[in-house]
């Protein structure tokens, strides 16, 4: 919700926004485009799978950055949720092709992101995706929805893709302790985000 509301605010300012759904186990944002009537398209998991297992078919290797990105993104009708003067553009790079959830899960298992990092391949894959997005020159902002907590996907989003990290947390012992542990891991690794902002949400009422 925080990410979608941020995107809605940006499109009111005529910004071009890309949203990447990296919550690969629970890709909620990817279903927004299905609800909006958007086309089915390959997404993050499909792009990585082809890059690793079918490089001859991979647009990340064989096509221009603009063409490669065009095959992975789906436009969102901003006027359907951003009331007011929404003149910007929102594109979603979904977690993957979710019309066949069995095939999506098979590809996700075949990639095995945790093992990619153990083999030293994961960073290079993420760097390639980031290079293509930047070179396409189609977006003013890229917002990445990360999986909550300590996970490989969170590390990918925070360490390898993000320039600026926004951490949303509640004000209770569980959230404070978990966020502190998460930030220790981030600061112990390389590269680190260029900036860090902690957002307290929701602000509790009547709680110490």
Secondary structure as UniProt FT lines:
FT   HELIX           2..12
FT   TURN            13..14
FT   STRAND          16..22
FT   TURN            24..25
FT   TURN            28..29
FT   HELIX           30..35
FT   TURN            36..37
FT   HELIX           44..53
FT   HELIX           55..57
FT   HELIX           59..62
FT   HELIX           65..70
FT   TURN            71..72
FT   STRAND          73..76
FT   HELIX           78..80
FT   STRAND          89..93
FT   HELIX           101..111
FT   HELIX           113..118
FT   TURN            119..120
FT   HELIX           122..136
FT   STRAND          141..146
FT   HELIX           152..155
FT   HELIX           156..161
FT   STRAND          164..169
FT   HELIX           173..188
FT   STRAND          195..200
//
